[in-house]
Amino acid sequence: MKIAILVGPLLLAAAACAQAQAPDAAREALRQAATGDAFRIGYTQFRLAPDGLVSAAAKSAGSQAVRVGDYAVQVQPAAARGARAVAAKPRLVAAVGDDGKAVVVTSTLNVYHRDPAALQAAVRASGGTLVYSSVAGGNGRIEFDSVDAAMKAMAKIQAIAGIKEVAPEIIEGDDAPT
């Protein structure tokens, strides 16, 4: 009986410690998987995590995922990676900032311009679809079939005269464990 009184709190503390480490492990695994293309938004540099799997967040997603807004992001098991490479290119991809914060990258580029004609030239040159344009704001959004296509189009768009800046649209959240 005395042993149970002494060992019980120790077991509870160990379980709480292990559970607290699981979200940190998920975040660290995602950070290590961030080996893809890099891009910058403001002062933060982000790197895509090609092995990251983005899905709708469920309350019971487990501790192996990091929650970013309405999404759960986790690193795919090695066995599932080959099947994903054959599958269609995703429209949502995980990325990690140089500050360690996880975000979800969409297949849409935010384009800032000096001239609306430059935005139209960017749409033609990139093969994307214009989904928003503001002459007064000097910006627009171009959507692509996949994040990969958007990332490849960034350099083409940036090279067009009259374009000030191009960056992928990202979804930020609490970057909290699920």
Buried (B, 14 or more C-beta within 10 A) or exposed (E): EEEEEEEEEEEEEEEEEEEEEBBEBBBBBBBEBBEBBEBEBEEEBBBBBBBBBBEEBEEEBEBBBBBBBEBBBBBBEEEEEEEBEEEEBBBBBBBBBEEEBBBBBBBBBBBBBEBBEBBBBBBEEBEBEBEEBEEEEBBBBBBBBBBBBBBBBBEBBBEBEEBEEBBBBBBEBEBEBB
